Amino acid sequence: MRYTIASDSRGRIRLRYGRDAFTERQCGAAAAALRALPYVEKVVFSPRTGSVLLYYRGDCKDELLRFARALRPRERAAVPAGERDAAVLLDAEFKQKLLRAVGCHFLRKLLFPAPFQKAWCVWKGFLFLSRALRRIGAGGLGVEALDAAAIGATILRGQFATASSVIFLIGLSDLLETYTRKRTKNALAESLSLHVDTVWLDRDGEQVSVKMSELRVGDRVIVRTGALIPIDGVVRGGEALVNQSTMTGESAAVRKSEGSTVFAGTTVEEGDITVEARALGGESRINRIIELIDNAEHLKAEAQGRAERLADRIVPFNFLLAAGVFLCTRSVDKAVFALLVDYSCAIRLATPISVISAMREASGKRIMVKGGKYLEAVAAADTVVFDKTGTLTRATPRVSKVLPFDGHSREAVLRLAACLEEHFPHSVARAIVKKAKEEGLLHEEEHAQVEYVVAHGIASALRGKRVVVGSRHFVCEDEGIALRREQDERIAREAGGDSAVYLAVDGEIAGAVFISDTLRPEAPAVIEALRRAGLKRIVMLTGDSEFSAREISRNLGLDGFCAQMLPEEKARVVRAERAEGKRLIMVGDGVNDSPALAEADVSVAMKDASDLAREVADITLLRSDLRDLLYLRDLSVGLMRRIGNNYRNIIFFNTGLLILGLSGLISPGTSALLHNVSTILISAASTRPIVKGDAPAPGRGSNR
């Protein structure tokens, strides 16, 4: 199909095929085809204008344009309604409802006789009264009571035109809030989708790796420690502790054994299980996460909770003010001002809309935030604690050298290490497996059941011999395998600044695999920019050697570091920092970081983090770029500034309306119009982007 390029910038391009080039159903088919491309991150179709906005990564624009030119949506299967681009449908639905509301309001005033309009106002007033009574029956005197009282007072005074305007404007406010909430849910749902490429199946006792797309109901999926469960199903073998916080909100792991039901998106904290697939995909998981984020009180920002409590506490004062005005002036019209002009409506609307819009903005930048309170915590933080491997250093370390001992060949050491490591989602394990693959070293599944010791290493059996691979602490101390002095000296000499992974067979050291773990190129500038953004203390925790940690700390100018740390020791350091009154962000990526992530005021997981780390973390960066931390800080501080500005604007504007109304300079109808319009404008302004442009470039920092 022919198109023109409407706009083009790095990682983002808008193509215009022409008005009515696609039907709504064809948009869904075309969007699905484009999303299937591995380098496409986001697709937004506009059926009315025939344009498509594409977000992509890497240097693949030419390939993307070729695919877009060859696109033939009419030849593709129509996408079911439930799977079409939700954002497009939601926008279309909002515009339709908005036009209908505006059209009905003005047509009713122009075409229908006065008796009908009066009857309509009375009926609507009754509906508002019913809603207020239900709220009062639930134990609260909220904004609903003010709305009902103001509408009722104007109707009783015979001011039906004013009542009609108030009803119309309240309806627009509700419509805007509903649209904003749904739009945010949709953006969050997209960022929370399951991203599992391959799974391990148990087929007649053999372990087979298959693509997720090839998985079928009834297949038996092997899920090991630290991994995400990719399907809904029933445990058919093994036993494990499963973290179900995405489903229930409870962080305590639940024991699952044969016959137990497990859900997509939950995580195995400890143990191995085989799950028979009952339902594919992660829709149930996504829906539950979104409901948890939207409804769970403990995830709301404290500023949002304060706004809701303040809004409810203000309502009785509006009634008292109205009664006082009436007693002093004997004027019902002036008393109505205190009901029509209230602070609570705008406060209740603007603050949550600001929070959920910030979460939506974050998800648009590929940052998944599990609740508004975590943005507030990022804004208040004064300390950052980083993990090293995969966080400050590249997410894709590489094998720099393989050192064999005592008759073992280099190829045998690498092959055996890869054979065990391939089952576990960690950047070091992936580096070893990748190196073996590059050298054409096949590592058939000859070993018995794999035992994974979190943050330590892996143990198995091969032809009757115990095989272990992992850290020095695990191999030499936990397993009690002796490391001869000449071996130790040679490893230290060969390692330089690299990390060593030890391999032992049948109680003897067979070799070491050295992992080169270089700094992320953006890390130094990001650390400097974080300091300018108000972070006073930046430290690093790592399980690697002290030599490697000291070099990283020196190069980055950190305030401190701790090396050779176990997971529980990392958590203990985080607790100690918080006990000193520090407000702390923890950034990590591995299973071994999970305890420390759970202890922080707010925890951030990197894109390539283990499933368990992402599960525990409050915020996940879905791009492998530390600069997103700067964007997150700017977004959080900007959110708190916006909430404060909204408070000031609401108080200033509504106080002015009260003064004008009570002094007789404006009528109740004008007051109601200005009050509701101001509420809509402040709420609409709260949906605008907080951070302009992309994440701050390193070295630029925050613009505050």
Buried (B, 14 or more C-beta within 10 A) or exposed (E): BEBEEEEEEEEBBBBBBEEEBBEBBBBBBBBBBBBEBEBBBBBBBBBBBBBBBBBBEEEBBEEBBEBBEEBEBEEBEBBEEEEBBBBBBBBBEBEEBBEEBEEEBEEBBEEEEEEEBBEBBBEBBBEBBEBBEEBBEEEEBBBBBBBBBBBBBBBEBEBBBBBBBBBBBBBBBEBBBEBBBBBBBBBBBBBBEBEBEEBBBBEEEEEEEBEBEEBEEEBBBBBBBBBBBBBBBBBBBBBBBBBBBBBBBEEEBBEBEEEBEBBBBBBBBBBBBBBBBBEBBBBBBBEBBBEBBBEEEEBBBEBBBBBBEBBBEBBEEBBEBBEEBBEEEEEBBBBBBBBBBBBBBBBBBBBBBBBBBBBBBBBBBBBBBBBBBBBBBBBBBBBBBBBBBBBBBBBBBBBBBBBBBEEBEBBBBBBBBBBBBBBBBBBBBBBBBBBBEEBEBEBEEEBEEBBBBBBBBBBBBBEEEBBBBBBBBBBBEBBEBEBEEEBEEBBEEBBEBBBBBBBBBBEBBBBBBBBBBBBBEBBBBBBBBBBBBBBEBBBBBBBBBEBBBEBBBEEBEBBEBBBBBBBEBBBBBBBEBBEEEBBBBBBBBBBBBBBBBBBBBBBBBBBBBBBBBBBBBBBBBBBBBBBBBBBBBBBBBBBBEBBEBBBEBBEEBBEEBBEBBBEEEBBBBBBBBBBBEBBBBBBBBBBEBBBEEBBBBBEEBBEE
